[in-house]
Amino acid sequence: MIKEAVVNKKNGHNLNVFSFEDIGDDHIYTGLETPMKKDAFKRSDTEKKQRIALLFEEIMDVMGLDLTDDSLKGTPERVAKMYIDEIFSGLNQANKPKIALFDNKYQYNQMLVEKNISFYSNCEHHFVPIYGKAHVAYISSGKVIGLSKLNRIVQYYSKRPQVQERLTNQIAEDLKNILETEDVAVIIDAKHLCVSSRGIKDESSATVTSYYGGQFNNASKIAELQNYLKD
């Protein structure tokens, strides 16, 4: 078999010289931005759902499923609606939560931690769920945001085909831009069904990723944050 090199399209560098079959379940992470076509929003959401329904119906047919069965005949439309309106809605910038900033009138200058934010995402390599908890912290530079908006930012970036490292960094970078501070930390502890339900089928393992910016690069701040995260 001719080997097809995996190339990072952003900079043209070979990630390695192995074929996709050689790579198998190994993890590829090509950059901060979610890989999107330039004309990703040429079709309306309605058109996308119609197209996905047709294609998913074909997939079901190829697998030998009886699409005339009462239980299955509505599945292609349900999947299409779920993809566009729910689990992959974070691909559309129009769905990004509106964030209002407020003056830090309480003069609270210590870290604020929102922990155990539940999220559901999907692995971009196999399109099966990634789920877990996100912990977000920041130190105000003069502005604050509503607590629920931290949850909404996590949910927005999780509702895409994702890689956990990218998800962690996307949340952190957005918070830094919104709050105009480098003092942001994000920790994600997640289970990957591409690991537990297929492939190696390891049900006990979990993956932890982290981002520490600004003051959170200080060992004492990391220890303080870790202490808050203890159950």
Phi and psi in degrees as a GROMACS rama.xvg file:
@    title "Ramachandran Plot"
@    xaxis  label "Phi"
@    yaxis  label "Psi"
@TYPE xy
-70.0537  130.87  ILE-2
-80.9803  130.131  LYS-3
-104.231  114.627  GLU-4
-68.1356  139.932  ALA-5
-83.874  122.408  VAL-6
-118.28  134.831  VAL-7
-77.0223  108.631  ASN-8
-64.5971  -22.0363  LYS-9
-71.5535  -39.2232  LYS-10
-123.146  -1.70394  ASN-11
78.0799  2.94348  GLY-12
-83.1272  141.89  HIS-13
-70.8899  127.456  ASN-14
-73.7979  -35.8135  LEU-15
-168.456  -179.742  ASN-16
-109.903  22.9983  VAL-17
-99.3053  153.917  PHE-18
-74.9236  167.752  SER-19
-62.6273  -31.9662  PHE-20
-67.4947  -38.7956  GLU-21
-63.3668  -40.2009  ASP-22
-65.8025  -41.3936  ILE-23
59.0428  -121.14  GLY-24
-90.7524  3.39262  ASP-25
-63.7059  152.176  ASP-26
-87.0392  129.628  HIS-27
-118.79  130.791  ILE-28
-135.295  110.239  TYR-29
-99.8442  -7.35937  THR-30
163.091  176.691  GLY-31
-71.4613  -36.7545  LEU-32
-80.7552  141.094  GLU-33
-65.6689  128.049  THR-34
-63.3151  113.434  PRO-35
-131.586  143.81  MET-36
-70.295  153.051  LYS-37
-64.0445  -31.8612  LYS-38
-102.847  33.2046  ASP-39
-58.6836  -25.4511  ALA-40
-115.333  24.4226  PHE-41
-64.6943  -40.014  LYS-42
-86.5876  146.086  ARG-43
-74.3715  165.433  SER-44
-60.3714  -37.2262  ASP-45
-63.3398  -44.1517  THR-46
-64.4243  -39.4713  GLU-47
-62.6719  -42.8497  LYS-48
-65.1181  -38.9926  LYS-49
-63.9272  -42.6254  GLN-50
-68.4382  -44.7101  ARG-51
-62.1168  -40.4466  ILE-52
-60.3866  -43.2402  ALA-53
-63.3489  -44.3568  LEU-54
-68.2878  -39.9581  LEU-55
-70.0753  -33.2089  PHE-56
-60.1547  -39.2464  GLU-57
-66.6236  -40.1361  GLU-58
-60.1988  -46.6654  ILE-59
-61.9872  -39.5418  MET-60
-63.8516  -42.8321  ASP-61
-61.6061  -35.4367  VAL-62
-75.4783  -6.48166  MET-63
91.0112  14.8812  GLY-64
-79.5156  145.824  LEU-65
-87.5607  101.169  ASP-66
-75.9615  -3.1299  LEU-67
-88.678  -9.58704  THR-68
-66.929  138.205  ASP-69
-57.6557  -31.1432  ASP-70
-75.74  -24.7181  SER-71
-107.518  -22.0509  LEU-72
-65.4659  -21.0837  LYS-73
-96.7338  -0.626287  GLY-74
-62.7667  -44.2524  THR-75
-57.0458  -41.6413  PRO-76
-69.1086  -37.9152  GLU-77
-64.8626  -41.8269  ARG-78
-64.6548  -43.7953  VAL-79
-60.8912  -44.9396  ALA-80
-63.8952  -42.2251  LYS-81
-61.4171  -44.4591  MET-82
-60.2768  -49.7865  TYR-83
-80.7841  -43.0764  ILE-84
-89.3811  -18.7669  ASP-85
-125.606  -85.584  GLU-86
-70.9231  -18.5854  ILE-87
-120.162  22.6061  PHE-88
-66.8358  -19.7915  SER-89
-72.3203  -6.91744  GLY-90
-71.8132  -23.5227  LEU-91
-96.2021  117.147  ASN-92
-58.3011  -25.1943  GLN-93
-63.7949  -20.4626  ALA-94
-93.2463  3.61878  ASN-95
-66.0313  132.863  LYS-96
-63.4902  141.773  PRO-97
-79.5079  126.208  LYS-98
-112.89  123.377  ILE-99
-103.587  133.441  ALA-100
-97.0159  148.326  LEU-101
-128.572  150.147  PHE-102
-66.2837  142.351  ASP-103
-79.4158  69.9382  ASN-104
-69.2859  -22.2833  LYS-105
-77.9217  -8.59729  TYR-106
55.6343  40.2599  GLN-107
-85.3281  111.561  TYR-108
-112.438  10.4067  ASN-109
-94.9635  175.516  GLN-110
-69.7184  142.224  MET-111
-107.553  129.728  LEU-112
-122.362  124.025  VAL-113
-108.709  109.339  GLU-114
-111.343  163.999  LYS-115
57.9247  44.1777  ASN-116
-79.972  113.356  ILE-117
-72.2126  140.155  SER-118
-146.239  155.809  PHE-119
-129.53  127.723  TYR-120
-131.874  -170.742  SER-121
-138.703  134.472  ASN-122
-65.5546  127.914  CYS-123
-75.6735  -8.90957  GLU-124
-88.4826  -29.4379  HIS-125
-132.064  -4.18175  HIS-126
55.991  44.7362  PHE-127
-122.423  159.67  VAL-128
-64.9221  146.094  PRO-129
-116.738  129.954  ILE-130
-144.545  152.974  TYR-131
169.669  -148.698  GLY-132
-125.238  140.429  LYS-133
-114.677  140.46  ALA-134
-119.405  125.608  HIS-135
-123.838  136.384  VAL-136
-140.586  149.812  ALA-137
-153.672  160.07  TYR-138
-116.311  123.845  ILE-139
-63.5326  138.928  SER-140
-101.803  12.8089  SER-141
130.524  -16.0096  GLY-142
-124.879  153.291  LYS-143
-134.839  162.156  VAL-144
-124.843  159.676  ILE-145
-61.609  144.415  GLY-146
-57.8457  -41.303  LEU-147
-64.1091  -23.515  SER-148
-69.8345  -27.5059  LYS-149
-63.4925  -42.6219  LEU-150
-61.6372  -43.7336  ASN-151
-66.287  -35.056  ARG-152
-65.446  -42.7962  ILE-153
-60.4879  -45.9087  VAL-154
-63.6512  -40.3899  GLN-155
-59.9374  -49.5636  TYR-156
-75.0932  -22.1256  TYR-157
-76.7122  -22.7871  SER-158
-84.8579  58.9363  LYS-159
-151.112  161.099  ARG-160
-62.0521  127.47  PRO-161
-135.755  164.047  GLN-162
-121.256  135.552  VAL-163
-60.4775  -37.1054  GLN-164
-61.7666  -43.4531  GLU-165
-65.7011  -43.4235  ARG-166
-56.2041  -45.1206  LEU-167
-59.509  -48.0513  THR-168
-71.1678  -36.0512  ASN-169
-63.6657  -42.9354  GLN-170
-61.6171  -46.4307  ILE-171
-64.036  -46.4142  ALA-172
-64.4903  -38.8658  GLU-173
-65.8856  -42.2128  ASP-174
-63.473  -39.9397  LEU-175
-60.5787  -41.822  LYS-176
-68.897  -42.4432  ASN-177
-66.2383  -47.1581  ILE-178
-87.2856  -7.93215  LEU-179
53.7125  51.6154  GLU-180
-152.435  150.344  THR-181
-86.6245  -10.7826  GLU-182
-82.7453  72.2545  ASP-183
-132.715  141.36  VAL-184
-134.413  140.421  ALA-185
-136.356  129.511  VAL-186
-127.339  131.173  ILE-187
-123.702  129.808  ILE-188
-119.871  112.773  ASP-189
-139.458  156.663  ALA-190
-106.033  141.975  LYS-191
-116.681  117.253  HIS-192
-68.9407  -18.0811  LEU-193
-69.4256  -16.6652  CYS-194
-97.2987  -41.9663  VAL-195
-87.4298  -29.7188  SER-196
-103.283  -7.98393  SER-197
-150.903  -176.603  ARG-198
57.8593  -120.285  GLY-199
-69.6979  -22.5302  ILE-200
55.14  50.2851  LYS-201
-97.9114  105.167  ASP-202
-82.538  -14.1251  GLU-203
-96.0275  -18.1883  SER-204
-79.786  154.769  SER-205
-139.663  160.695  ALA-206
-118.39  132.1  THR-207
-118.971  128.934  VAL-208
-126.832  155.487  THR-209
-147.096  155.043  SER-210
-133.983  127.169  TYR-211
-124.46  117.857  TYR-212
-118.359  153.384  GLY-213
57.3521  -126.419  GLY-214
-62.6562  -20.856  GLN-215
-74.1482  -5.30297  PHE-216
-79.947  -8.79175  ASN-217
-77.6519  132.595  ASN-218
-57.8087  -37.0392  ALA-219
-68.6671  -35.661  SER-220
-69.843  -38.7223  LYS-221
-63.0715  -43.0342  ILE-222
-63.5331  -40.4398  ALA-223
-63.0305  -45.2172  GLU-224
-62.3321  -46.4289  LEU-225
-59.5451  -35.3702  GLN-226
-65.0794  -40.2737  ASN-227
-65.1244  -28.0845  TYR-228
-83.8844  -7.93592  LEU-229
-67.5647  138.57  LYS-230
